[in-house]
Structure formats: C-alpha cells, structure tokens
C-alpha cells in the first residue's frame, strides 16, 4: 500500500509553504469575527455613556 509519510514528503516537496500558507490564510477567512466583536463593544460603550448622561 501507499506510505502516508512518503506521500506527505512528496506533497511537501511540491508545495513547501502549504501548511504555513494554510495557517496564514485561516484568520483571513474568519476576518469578519473581529469586526462583529468590535461593533458590539462600541455599541455597549456608547450605550453606557448615553445612560450615564441621561440618568
């Protein structure tokens, strides 16, 4: 049968930055999460400031 280690080495020779490239691109795919989190934090801070001004 096929040796998985040999297959892995062959893939690494063809694409040496493959695993590094995957780890770099992963945060880009999840890039909208920080925007949503930041929006929620900003809304909460603004709401708190308005609350303190009114009450």
C-alpha positions as MATLAB code, in Angstrom:
seq = 'XXXXXXXXXXXXXXXXXXXXXXXXXXXXXXXXXXXXXXXXXXXXXXXXXXXXXXX';
ca = [
       0.000    0.000    0.000;
       0.961    3.677   -0.001;
       3.155    5.004    2.765;
       1.484    8.103    4.298;
       4.829    9.552    5.360;
       6.193    9.240    1.828;
       3.057   10.870    0.426;
       3.389   13.702    2.937;
       7.031   14.257    1.924;
       6.076   14.345   -1.753;
       3.355   16.898   -1.089;
       5.795   18.998    0.961;
       8.310   18.930   -1.903;
       5.660   20.100   -4.379;
       4.298   22.809   -2.049;
       6.815   23.699    0.702;
       4.725   26.581    2.025;
       1.499   24.602    2.047;
       0.964   24.183    5.766;
       2.360   27.637    6.519;
       0.099   29.135    3.864;
      -2.956   27.393    5.372;
      -2.201   28.749    8.834;
      -1.733   32.278    7.458;
      -4.969   32.232    5.458;
      -7.163   30.854    8.239;
      -7.533   34.171   10.124;
      -8.447   35.856    6.829;
     -11.407   33.508    6.406;
     -12.534   34.347    9.952;
     -11.796   38.046    9.477;
     -15.368   39.209    9.999;
     -15.469   37.965   13.611;
     -13.301   40.763   14.975;
     -15.479   43.325   13.208;
     -18.623   41.963   14.836;
     -16.946   41.851   18.234;
     -15.643   45.400   17.862;
     -19.096   46.625   16.801;
     -20.717   45.078   19.865;
     -18.111   46.624   22.177;
     -18.535   50.068   20.591;
     -22.331   49.851   20.883;
     -22.071   48.847   24.533;
     -19.684   51.707   25.338;
     -21.852   54.280   23.551;
     -24.963   52.923   25.283;
     -23.251   53.179   28.672;
     -22.188   56.780   28.019;
     -25.715   57.763   26.952;
     -27.152   56.011   30.007;
     -24.774   57.915   32.314;
     -25.690   61.235   30.677;
     -29.449   60.665   30.950;
     -29.674   59.122   34.439;
];
